[in-house]
Amino acid sequence: MLQAVNNNSVLSDDPALQYMELSLGNARILVRQSDIFSIESLKDINSGNPANHSAGSIYFNEKMILVYSLSEQLELEHSIAENKTVCAVLNKGNVLISLACMEIAPFKHRILKLHSLPECMQASASPIEALCLYKKDNDNDIKCVISTDSLARYIDEHNI
Amino acid sequence: MSKAAAWIMKVGESFFASVSQMELVHIVNNPRYIEIPGAPDYCCNIIVWNDNILPVIDFSCLINSTTNSTTCDVAAVIIYRDSNNEIQYGGINLANSPELEYVDNSQSCEFPAHTKALQTISLSCFKSKSGYEVPILDMNKIFTGISTEFFSMQR
């Protein structure tokens, strides 16, 4: 039987990388802390534009930035549920993308491994960049990881 | 005539498929499926095996466009090479435990008429001792992303 001697799909198993857990309802996703530029309130959100698949917009650092909302199935929503009251402003270079959610908190479980999304699961457009295997009580569980890049690509695919 | 060992897997109601003996590395009984949102219907679940995350292919869903089943009691752990030629693991839903059979070229046959699209993701087809037409699956192609040719032939 062949033994896997390497695992090219492991992005990083460095426990020092911190993740934040975003609640989208029953679904919870992870985002690298370094991707999150700021956490803002959605109290003064403006309505969205279905043309660009945004669910709203807010003023941030004297600029209007778009707010996106994902359903529990990680589909782009054109409106934001009332229980999503905060947003994570994700930043990569000059790109600012805001993602609405119910709650944002540090992810405190021990991460065992990160895997890039398997190729056979990439057939349909997805904002998921990786799958995180983590220790939960006496068992293991999985969380989806989203990054600024993967979310930006996902939005772009919808805007084509 | 030399024979090769092949696992014959029941992957649907009346559908069988095969992989070489070396490609099937483990059988997981009563696997715990975790759904990944946004993934294709035929591959929307993963299982965890030896701290590896395995995407699971449901052939019933792939071939018959039925709903992906998460009630399969058995999953086969398959070893394959990804697009970077690195060794990876994947899973296949099974209706029951696979059977090992020794096959040779004399058993070669045409693909079943209603599953011509399978040719795009198979290496060849043989007739099993039980009389079933069994495609030998190309695991590398299946787990690295099934081509649009398969889906266009399905229609």
Chai-1 contact restraints between the chains, C-beta under 6 A:
chainA,res_idxA,chainB,res_idxB,connection_type,confidence,min_distance_angstrom,max_distance_angstrom,comment,restraint_id
A,M1,B,V25,contact,1.0,0.0,6.0,A-B,restraint_1
A,L2,B,I79,contact,1.0,0.0,6.0,A-B,restraint_2
A,A4,B,I87,contact,1.0,0.0,6.0,A-B,restraint_3
A,N8,B,N84,contact,1.0,0.0,6.0,A-B,restraint_4
A,N8,B,E86,contact,1.0,0.0,6.0,A-B,restraint_5
A,Q73,B,P37,contact,1.0,0.0,6.0,A-B,restraint_6
A,L74,B,P37,contact,1.0,0.0,6.0,A-B,restraint_7
A,L74,B,G38,contact,1.0,0.0,6.0,A-B,restraint_8
A,L112,B,D51,contact,1.0,0.0,6.0,A-B,restraint_9
A,H115,B,I53,contact,1.0,0.0,6.0,A-B,restraint_10
A,P118,B,P55,contact,1.0,0.0,6.0,A-B,restraint_11
A,E119,B,T144,contact,1.0,0.0,6.0,A-B,restraint_12
A,E119,B,G145,contact,1.0,0.0,6.0,A-B,restraint_13
A,C120,B,C43,contact,1.0,0.0,6.0,A-B,restraint_14
A,C120,B,P55,contact,1.0,0.0,6.0,A-B,restraint_15
A,C120,B,F143,contact,1.0,0.0,6.0,A-B,restraint_16
A,C120,B,G145,contact,1.0,0.0,6.0,A-B,restraint_17
A,M121,B,A39,contact,1.0,0.0,6.0,A-B,restraint_18
A,M121,B,C43,contact,1.0,0.0,6.0,A-B,restraint_19
A,M121,B,P55,contact,1.0,0.0,6.0,A-B,restraint_20
A,A123,B,P40,contact,1.0,0.0,6.0,A-B,restraint_21
A,S124,B,P40,contact,1.0,0.0,6.0,A-B,restraint_22
A,S126,B,G38,contact,1.0,0.0,6.0,A-B,restraint_23
A,L131,B,I53,contact,1.0,0.0,6.0,A-B,restraint_24
A,L133,B,I53,contact,1.0,0.0,6.0,A-B,restraint_25
A,N140,B,V48,contact,1.0,0.0,6.0,A-B,restraint_26
A,I142,B,I34,contact,1.0,0.0,6.0,A-B,restraint_27
